[in-house]
Each structure stands twice: as C-alpha cells, then as structure tokens.
C-alpha cells in the first residue's frame, strides 16, 4: 500500500525578531504560536522560497519583500 503524505508549514506574524522567537519558545507550556496570527500552508517550504509566504502574510508585494533590508531572501 502506498500512502501520500504532505507536510504542513505554519507561519506566524510578529512585530520583531524577539517577538517571533516567543511564538516558538514558550515559558507557559502553551502550544507554539498561541496568541499569534497563523497561516498554515502545504507546499510552500521556507527552505525553497519564503517570499510567497511573506507576501501572503504581510500583504506587501514580492518586490517590497525582496528589497526590505530586514529580509534575508
């Protein structure tokens, strides 16, 4: 029997890098991402191309994301 398995990636919005780290590393035993806006997608792997995800989350254009000095793409 062959089964197809997909990978879901969760992306969170945060005001800055410190806030983003708090979405994952929790001190209160709550699940990662609790209290943050989240986008769960299948097929947009951050290792391959994160620009489409940032466009979806922020509403900015791909050009804005690519030219943002805070973006490592």
Helices and strands as residue ranges (DSSP letters): E 8-12, H 17-24, E 38-42, H 51-58, H 62-67
